[in-house]
Amino acid sequence: MTVRVLLPRLLADCTGGRTSMSLDLPESATVRALLDVLATEHPVFDRRVRDETGALRRHVNVYVDGEEVRRLSGLVTPVPAGAEVMVVQSVAGG
């Protein structure tokens, strides 16, 4: 199955300048599986999105079809075929 991944410009330097991509995933994919696929090709991206335990970093939000995964099942949230997954990295400043 294919899903579309959208990334902010802040993370594009970790993905070869790409802010969107299509990924082929197995039918029973989860957010964790999607991030694992991205980590294989883009290890720096993975270090910016997940901590050493594999959990999402505090300042990173992931949305599956507009729903924030922390409000669903976290990293085990299913990713359906044709889904749009958005990774958002919070920016602080003043």
SEBA-131988 format. One record per residue: residue in three letters; chain; residue number from 1; x, y, z of N, C-alpha, C in turn. Coordinates in steps of 0.05 Angstrom, whole numbers, padded with zeros to 5 digits. Last residue first. Layout:
residues N
res: ala; chain: A; n: NUM; n.c1: X; n.c2: Y; n.c3: Z; ca.c1: X; ca.c2: Y; ca.c3: Z; c.c1: X; c.c2: Y; c.c3: Z;
...
//
This chain:
residues 94
res: gly; chain: A; n: 94; n.c1: 00223; n.c2: 00672; n.c3: 00411; ca.c1: 00210; ca.c2: 00695; ca.c3: 00422; c.c1: 00219; c.c2: 00721; c.c3: 00411;
res: gly; chain: A; n: 93; n.c1: 00208; n.c2: 00602; n.c3: 00404; ca.c1: 00224; ca.c2: 00626; ca.c3: 00400; c.c1: 00210; c.c2: 00650; c.c3: 00412;
res: ala; chain: A; n: 92; n.c1: 00202; n.c2: 00537; n.c3: 00377; ca.c1: 00198; ca.c2: 00557; ca.c3: 00399; c.c1: 00216; c.c2: 00581; c.c3: 00393;
res: val; chain: A; n: 91; n.c1: 00167; n.c2: 00493; n.c3: 00338; ca.c1: 00188; ca.c2: 00512; ca.c3: 00338; c.c1: 00182; c.c2: 00532; c.c3: 00360;
res: ser; chain: A; n: 90; n.c1: 00153; n.c2: 00424; n.c3: 00328; ca.c1: 00147; ca.c2: 00449; ca.c3: 00340; c.c1: 00172; c.c2: 00467; c.c3: 00340;
res: gln; chain: A; n: 89; n.c1: 00145; n.c2: 00388; n.c3: 00270; ca.c1: 00164; ca.c2: 00394; ca.c3: 00291; c.c1: 00159; c.c2: 00422; c.c3: 00302;
res: val; chain: A; n: 88; n.c1: 00103; n.c2: 00341; n.c3: 00244; ca.c1: 00106; ca.c2: 00369; ca.c3: 00250; c.c1: 00125; c.c2: 00372; c.c3: 00274;
res: val; chain: A; n: 87; n.c1: 00085; n.c2: 00299; n.c3: 00193; ca.c1: 00103; ca.c2: 00301; ca.c3: 00216; c.c1: 00108; c.c2: 00331; c.c3: 00220;
res: met; chain: A; n: 86; n.c1: 00029; n.c2: 00268; n.c3: 00168; ca.c1: 00043; ca.c2: 00293; ca.c3: 00170; c.c1: 00060; c.c2: 00292; c.c3: 00195;
res: val; chain: A; n: 85; n.c1: 00003; n.c2: 00224; n.c3: 00122; ca.c1: 00017; ca.c2: 00226; ca.c3: 00148; c.c1: 00033; c.c2: 00251; c.c3: 00148;
res: glu; chain: A; n: 84; n.c1: -00053; n.c2: 00202; n.c3: 00091; ca.c1: -00034; ca.c2: 00224; ca.c3: 00091; c.c1: -00023; c.c2: 00227; c.c3: 00119;
res: ala; chain: A; n: 83; n.c1: -00068; n.c2: 00137; n.c3: 00063; ca.c1: -00068; ca.c2: 00157; ca.c3: 00084; c.c1: -00048; c.c2: 00179; c.c3: 00079;
res: gly; chain: A; n: 82; n.c1: -00069; n.c2: 00095; n.c3: 00028; ca.c1: -00077; ca.c2: 00121; ca.c3: 00018; c.c1: -00077; c.c2: 00143; c.c3: 00039;
res: ala; chain: A; n: 81; n.c1: -00084; n.c2: 00048; n.c3: 00078; ca.c1: -00075; ca.c2: 00053; ca.c3: 00051; c.c1: -00086; c.c2: 00080; c.c3: 00042;
res: pro; chain: A; n: 80; n.c1: -00074; n.c2: 00070; n.c3: 00147; ca.c1: -00089; ca.c2: 00057; ca.c3: 00125; c.c1: -00077; c.c2: 00064; c.c3: 00098;
res: val; chain: A; n: 79; n.c1: -00037; n.c2: 00057; n.c3: 00200; ca.c1: -00036; ca.c2: 00075; ca.c3: 00177; c.c1: -00050; c.c2: 00061; c.c3: 00154;
res: pro; chain: A; n: 78; n.c1: -00053; n.c2: 00051; n.c3: 00270; ca.c1: -00052; ca.c2: 00040; ca.c3: 00243; c.c1: -00051; c.c2: 00063; c.c3: 00222;
res: thr; chain: A; n: 77; n.c1: -00011; n.c2: 00067; n.c3: 00323; ca.c1: -00034; ca.c2: 00076; ca.c3: 00308; c.c1: -00032; c.c2: 00064; c.c3: 00280;
res: val; chain: A; n: 76; n.c1: 00033; n.c2: 00058; n.c3: 00353; ca.c1: 00020; ca.c2: 00034; ca.c3: 00342; c.c1: -00006; c.c2: 00041; c.c3: 00328;
res: leu; chain: A; n: 75; n.c1: 00049; n.c2: 00107; n.c3: 00373; ca.c1: 00064; ca.c2: 00095; ca.c3: 00351; c.c1: 00052; c.c2: 00070; c.c3: 00339;
res: gly; chain: A; n: 74; n.c1: -00017; n.c2: 00124; n.c3: 00394; ca.c1: 00012; ca.c2: 00130; ca.c3: 00393; c.c1: 00025; c.c2: 00118; c.c3: 00369;
res: ser; chain: A; n: 73; n.c1: -00071; n.c2: 00117; n.c3: 00384; ca.c1: -00056; ca.c2: 00095; ca.c3: 00397; c.c1: -00026; c.c2: 00099; c.c3: 00396;
res: leu; chain: A; n: 72; n.c1: -00092; n.c2: 00180; n.c3: 00393; ca.c1: -00101; ca.c2: 00155; ca.c3: 00383; c.c1: -00087; c.c2: 00133; c.c3: 00398;
res: arg; chain: A; n: 71; n.c1: -00065; n.c2: 00223; n.c3: 00411; ca.c1: -00093; ca.c2: 00221; ca.c3: 00419; c.c1: -00106; c.c2: 00195; c.c3: 00410;
res: arg; chain: A; n: 70; n.c1: -00018; n.c2: 00217; n.c3: 00384; ca.c1: -00017; ca.c2: 00215; ca.c3: 00414; c.c1: -00045; c.c2: 00213; c.c3: 00425;
res: val; chain: A; n: 69; n.c1: -00031; n.c2: 00228; n.c3: 00331; ca.c1: -00028; ca.c2: 00200; ca.c3: 00340; c.c1: -00026; c.c2: 00197; c.c3: 00370;
res: glu; chain: A; n: 68; n.c1: -00082; n.c2: 00271; n.c3: 00309; ca.c1: -00056; ca.c2: 00269; ca.c3: 00323; c.c1: -00053; c.c2: 00242; c.c3: 00336;
res: glu; chain: A; n: 67; n.c1: -00110; n.c2: 00267; n.c3: 00246; ca.c1: -00113; ca.c2: 00260; ca.c3: 00274; c.c1: -00086; c.c2: 00257; c.c3: 00287;
res: gly; chain: A; n: 66; n.c1: -00101; n.c2: 00275; n.c3: 00191; ca.c1: -00110; ca.c2: 00298; ca.c3: 00208; c.c1: -00114; c.c2: 00292; c.c3: 00237;
res: asp; chain: A; n: 65; n.c1: -00081; n.c2: 00225; n.c3: 00173; ca.c1: -00106; ca.c2: 00236; ca.c3: 00163; c.c1: -00118; c.c2: 00257; c.c3: 00181;
res: val; chain: A; n: 64; n.c1: -00043; n.c2: 00226; n.c3: 00227; ca.c1: -00052; ca.c2: 00208; ca.c3: 00207; c.c1: -00079; c.c2: 00217; c.c3: 00198;
res: tyr; chain: A; n: 63; n.c1: 00011; n.c2: 00265; n.c3: 00252; ca.c1: -00018; ca.c2: 00264; ca.c3: 00246; c.c1: -00023; c.c2: 00243; c.c3: 00224;
res: val; chain: A; n: 62; n.c1: 00056; n.c2: 00276; n.c3: 00303; ca.c1: 00051; ca.c2: 00261; ca.c3: 00278; c.c1: 00021; c.c2: 00259; c.c3: 00276;
res: asn; chain: A; n: 61; n.c1: 00101; n.c2: 00323; n.c3: 00331; ca.c1: 00074; ca.c2: 00312; ca.c3: 00329; c.c1: 00071; c.c2: 00298; c.c3: 00303;
res: val; chain: A; n: 60; n.c1: 00154; n.c2: 00337; n.c3: 00374; ca.c1: 00146; ca.c2: 00327; ca.c3: 00348; c.c1: 00118; c.c2: 00315; c.c3: 00350;
res: his; chain: A; n: 59; n.c1: 00173; n.c2: 00350; n.c3: 00424; ca.c1: 00167; ca.c2: 00372; ca.c3: 00405; c.c1: 00159; c.c2: 00363; c.c3: 00377;
res: arg; chain: A; n: 58; n.c1: 00186; n.c2: 00301; n.c3: 00448; ca.c1: 00164; ca.c2: 00318; ca.c3: 00458; c.c1: 00155; c.c2: 00339; c.c3: 00439;
res: arg; chain: A; n: 57; n.c1: 00196; n.c2: 00247; n.c3: 00401; ca.c1: 00206; ca.c2: 00269; ca.c3: 00418; c.c1: 00183; c.c2: 00287; c.c3: 00425;
res: leu; chain: A; n: 56; n.c1: 00168; n.c2: 00183; n.c3: 00405; ca.c1: 00168; ca.c2: 00209; ca.c3: 00392; c.c1: 00180; c.c2: 00230; c.c3: 00412;
res: ala; chain: A; n: 55; n.c1: 00214; n.c2: 00129; n.c3: 00423; ca.c1: 00189; ca.c2: 00145; ca.c3: 00428; c.c1: 00192; c.c2: 00172; c.c3: 00412;
res: gly; chain: A; n: 54; n.c1: 00262; n.c2: 00104; n.c3: 00421; ca.c1: 00243; ca.c2: 00099; ca.c3: 00399; c.c1: 00217; c.c2: 00115; c.c3: 00401;
res: thr; chain: A; n: 53; n.c1: 00299; n.c2: 00116; n.c3: 00458; ca.c1: 00281; ca.c2: 00093; ca.c3: 00465; c.c1: 00262; c.c2: 00087; c.c3: 00442;
res: glu; chain: A; n: 52; n.c1: 00324; n.c2: 00161; n.c3: 00438; ca.c1: 00339; ca.c2: 00136; ca.c3: 00439; c.c1: 00322; c.c2: 00111; c.c3: 00446;
res: asp; chain: A; n: 51; n.c1: 00269; n.c2: 00193; n.c3: 00402; ca.c1: 00291; ca.c2: 00192; ca.c3: 00421; c.c1: 00304; c.c2: 00165; c.c3: 00420;
res: arg; chain: A; n: 50; n.c1: 00252; n.c2: 00217; n.c3: 00336; ca.c1: 00249; ca.c2: 00198; ca.c3: 00358; c.c1: 00273; c.c2: 00198; c.c3: 00376;
res: val; chain: A; n: 49; n.c1: 00267; n.c2: 00260; n.c3: 00303; ca.c1: 00239; ca.c2: 00255; ca.c3: 00308; c.c1: 00235; c.c2: 00237; c.c3: 00332;
res: arg; chain: A; n: 48; n.c1: 00321; n.c2: 00262; n.c3: 00297; ca.c1: 00308; ca.c2: 00287; ca.c3: 00303; c.c1: 00279; c.c2: 00283; c.c3: 00311;
res: arg; chain: A; n: 47; n.c1: 00333; n.c2: 00210; n.c3: 00283; ca.c1: 00344; ca.c2: 00220; ca.c3: 00308; c.c1: 00331; c.c2: 00247; c.c3: 00316;
res: asp; chain: A; n: 46; n.c1: 00308; n.c2: 00207; n.c3: 00232; ca.c1: 00299; ca.c2: 00191; ca.c3: 00255; c.c1: 00308; c.c2: 00202; c.c3: 00281;
res: phe; chain: A; n: 45; n.c1: 00341; n.c2: 00242; n.c3: 00202; ca.c1: 00312; ca.c2: 00248; ca.c3: 00206; c.c1: 00302; c.c2: 00233; c.c3: 00231;
res: val; chain: A; n: 44; n.c1: 00386; n.c2: 00211; n.c3: 00202; ca.c1: 00387; ca.c2: 00236; ca.c3: 00216; c.c1: 00359; c.c2: 00246; c.c3: 00222;
res: pro; chain: A; n: 43; n.c1: 00372; n.c2: 00166; n.c3: 00169; ca.c1: 00377; ca.c2: 00163; ca.c3: 00198; c.c1: 00378; c.c2: 00189; c.c3: 00213;
res: his; chain: A; n: 42; n.c1: 00337; n.c2: 00152; n.c3: 00120; ca.c1: 00344; ca.c2: 00179; ca.c3: 00130; c.c1: 00349; c.c2: 00177; c.c3: 00160;
res: glu; chain: A; n: 41; n.c1: 00326; n.c2: 00100; n.c3: 00107; ca.c1: 00336; ca.c2: 00117; ca.c3: 00086; c.c1: 00347; c.c2: 00143; c.c3: 00097;
res: thr; chain: A; n: 40; n.c1: 00309; n.c2: 00081; n.c3: 00157; ca.c1: 00328; ca.c2: 00065; ca.c3: 00141; c.c1: 00341; c.c2: 00083; c.c3: 00120;
res: ala; chain: A; n: 39; n.c1: 00271; n.c2: 00117; n.c3: 00174; ca.c1: 00297; ca.c2: 00116; ca.c3: 00188; c.c1: 00318; c.c2: 00101; c.c3: 00172;
res: leu; chain: A; n: 38; n.c1: 00227; n.c2: 00104; n.c3: 00142; ca.c1: 00241; ca.c2: 00130; ca.c3: 00138; c.c1: 00268; c.c2: 00130; c.c3: 00151;
res: val; chain: A; n: 37; n.c1: 00215; n.c2: 00055; n.c3: 00166; ca.c1: 00222; ca.c2: 00056; ca.c3: 00137; c.c1: 00237; c.c2: 00082; c.c3: 00131;
res: asp; chain: A; n: 36; n.c1: 00202; n.c2: 00072; n.c3: 00217; ca.c1: 00225; ca.c2: 00054; ca.c3: 00213; c.c1: 00234; c.c2: 00054; c.c3: 00184;
res: leu; chain: A; n: 35; n.c1: 00157; n.c2: 00103; n.c3: 00208; ca.c1: 00181; ca.c2: 00116; ca.c3: 00217; c.c1: 00206; c.c2: 00098; c.c3: 00214;
res: leu; chain: A; n: 34; n.c1: 00123; n.c2: 00060; n.c3: 00194; ca.c1: 00128; ca.c2: 00081; ca.c3: 00175; c.c1: 00154; c.c2: 00096; c.c3: 00182;
res: ala; chain: A; n: 33; n.c1: 00122; n.c2: 00032; n.c3: 00242; ca.c1: 00133; ca.c2: 00019; ca.c3: 00218; c.c1: 00140; c.c2: 00040; c.c3: 00197;
res: arg; chain: A; n: 32; n.c1: 00097; n.c2: 00070; n.c3: 00275; ca.c1: 00124; ca.c2: 00061; ca.c3: 00281; c.c1: 00137; c.c2: 00048; c.c3: 00256;
res: val; chain: A; n: 31; n.c1: 00046; n.c2: 00073; n.c3: 00252; ca.c1: 00064; ca.c2: 00096; ca.c3: 00251; c.c1: 00092; c.c2: 00088; c.c3: 00256;
res: thr; chain: A; n: 30; n.c1: 00038; n.c2: 00010; n.c3: 00217; ca.c1: 00033; ca.c2: 00028; ca.c3: 00239; c.c1: 00051; c.c2: 00053; c.c3: 00235;
res: ala; chain: A; n: 29; n.c1: 00010; n.c2: -00035; n.c3: 00168; ca.c1: 00030; ca.c2: -00016; ca.c3: 00178; c.c1: 00020; c.c2: 00002; c.c3: 00200;
res: ser; chain: A; n: 28; n.c1: -00013; n.c2: -00079; n.c3: 00141; ca.c1: -00018; ca.c2: -00074; ca.c3: 00170; c.c1: 00001; c.c2: -00055; c.c3: 00183;
res: glu; chain: A; n: 27; n.c1: 00009; n.c2: -00078; n.c3: 00088; ca.c1: -00020; ca.c2: -00072; ca.c3: 00093; c.c1: -00026; c.c2: -00066; c.c3: 00123;
res: pro; chain: A; n: 26; n.c1: 00073; n.c2: -00045; n.c3: 00084; ca.c1: 00056; ca.c2: -00069; ca.c3: 00086; c.c1: 00028; c.c2: -00061; c.c3: 00094;
res: leu; chain: A; n: 25; n.c1: 00084; n.c2: 00013; n.c3: 00041; ca.c1: 00085; ca.c2: -00001; ca.c3: 00067; c.c1: 00068; c.c2: -00026; c.c3: 00066;
res: asp; chain: A; n: 24; n.c1: 00117; n.c2: 00060; n.c3: 00005; ca.c1: 00103; ca.c2: 00035; ca.c3: 00003; c.c1: 00107; c.c2: 00020; c.c3: 00029;
res: leu; chain: A; n: 23; n.c1: 00108; n.c2: 00130; n.c3: 00006; ca.c1: 00122; ca.c2: 00107; ca.c3: 00016; c.c1: 00104; c.c2: 00082; c.c3: 00012;
res: ser; chain: A; n: 22; n.c1: 00122; n.c2: 00193; n.c3: -00024; ca.c1: 00104; ca.c2: 00170; ca.c3: -00022; c.c1: 00120; c.c2: 00146; c.c3: -00013;
res: met; chain: A; n: 21; n.c1: 00135; n.c2: 00257; n.c3: 00005; ca.c1: 00143; ca.c2: 00232; ca.c3: -00008; c.c1: 00121; c.c2: 00212; c.c3: -00006;
res: ser; chain: A; n: 20; n.c1: 00156; n.c2: 00324; n.c3: 00018; ca.c1: 00135; ca.c2: 00304; ca.c3: 00015; c.c1: 00146; c.c2: 00280; c.c3: 00000;
res: thr; chain: A; n: 19; n.c1: 00201; n.c2: 00352; n.c3: 00022; ca.c1: 00181; ca.c2: 00358; ca.c3: 00042; c.c1: 00156; c.c2: 00340; c.c3: 00038;
res: arg; chain: A; n: 18; n.c1: 00270; n.c2: 00340; n.c3: 00013; ca.c1: 00243; ca.c2: 00333; ca.c3: 00006; c.c1: 00224; c.c2: 00340; c.c3: 00029;
res: gly; chain: A; n: 17; n.c1: 00323; n.c2: 00346; n.c3: 00023; ca.c1: 00309; ca.c2: 00369; ca.c3: 00014; c.c1: 00279; c.c2: 00364; c.c3: 00008;
res: gly; chain: A; n: 16; n.c1: 00341; n.c2: 00298; n.c3: 00045; ca.c1: 00350; ca.c2: 00306; ca.c3: 00018; c.c1: 00335; c.c2: 00329; c.c3: 00006;
res: thr; chain: A; n: 15; n.c1: 00323; n.c2: 00298; n.c3: 00096; ca.c1: 00310; ca.c2: 00280; ca.c3: 00077; c.c1: 00318; c.c2: 00288; c.c3: 00048;
res: cys; chain: A; n: 14; n.c1: 00342; n.c2: 00336; n.c3: 00129; ca.c1: 00348; ca.c2: 00309; ca.c3: 00137; c.c1: 00337; c.c2: 00288; c.c3: 00116;
res: asp; chain: A; n: 13; n.c1: 00323; n.c2: 00383; n.c3: 00110; ca.c1: 00351; ca.c2: 00380; ca.c3: 00108; c.c1: 00360; c.c2: 00351; c.c3: 00115;
res: ala; chain: A; n: 12; n.c1: 00269; n.c2: 00380; n.c3: 00124; ca.c1: 00276; ca.c2: 00374; ca.c3: 00097; c.c1: 00306; c.c2: 00370; c.c3: 00093;
res: leu; chain: A; n: 11; n.c1: 00253; n.c2: 00397; n.c3: 00173; ca.c1: 00264; ca.c2: 00370; ca.c3: 00171; c.c1: 00273; c.c2: 00363; c.c3: 00143;
res: leu; chain: A; n: 10; n.c1: 00234; n.c2: 00448; n.c3: 00163; ca.c1: 00255; ca.c2: 00445; ca.c3: 00184; c.c1: 00267; c.c2: 00417; c.c3: 00183;
res: arg; chain: A; n: 9; n.c1: 00192; n.c2: 00441; n.c3: 00127; ca.c1: 00218; ca.c2: 00450; ca.c3: 00116; c.c1: 00241; c.c2: 00446; c.c3: 00137;
res: pro; chain: A; n: 8; n.c1: 00157; n.c2: 00382; n.c3: 00148; ca.c1: 00162; ca.c2: 00411; ca.c3: 00148; c.c1: 00189; c.c2: 00417; c.c3: 00136;
res: leu; chain: A; n: 7; n.c1: 00127; n.c2: 00331; n.c3: 00106; ca.c1: 00147; ca.c2: 00340; ca.c3: 00126; c.c1: 00151; c.c2: 00370; c.c3: 00125;
res: leu; chain: A; n: 6; n.c1: 00082; n.c2: 00280; n.c3: 00092; ca.c1: 00088; ca.c2: 00308; ca.c3: 00090; c.c1: 00106; c.c2: 00316; c.c3: 00113;
res: val; chain: A; n: 5; n.c1: 00072; n.c2: 00221; n.c3: 00057; ca.c1: 00084; ca.c2: 00233; ca.c3: 00081; c.c1: 00091; c.c2: 00262; c.c3: 00075;
res: arg; chain: A; n: 4; n.c1: 00023; n.c2: 00177; n.c3: 00035; ca.c1: 00037; ca.c2: 00202; ca.c3: 00029; c.c1: 00047; c.c2: 00213; c.c3: 00056;
res: val; chain: A; n: 3; n.c1: 00026; n.c2: 00107; n.c3: 00020; ca.c1: 00017; ca.c2: 00129; ca.c3: 00037; c.c1: 00034; c.c2: 00154; c.c3: 00030;
res: thr; chain: A; n: 2; n.c1: 00007; n.c2: 00046; n.c3: -00010; ca.c1: 00022; ca.c2: 00071; ca.c3: -00012; c.c1: 00009; c.c2: 00092; c.c3: 00006;
res: met; chain: A; n: 1; n.c1: 00017; n.c2: -00024; n.c3: 00000; ca.c1: 00000; ca.c2: 00000; ca.c3: 00000; c.c1: 00018; c.c2: 00025; c.c3: 00000;
//
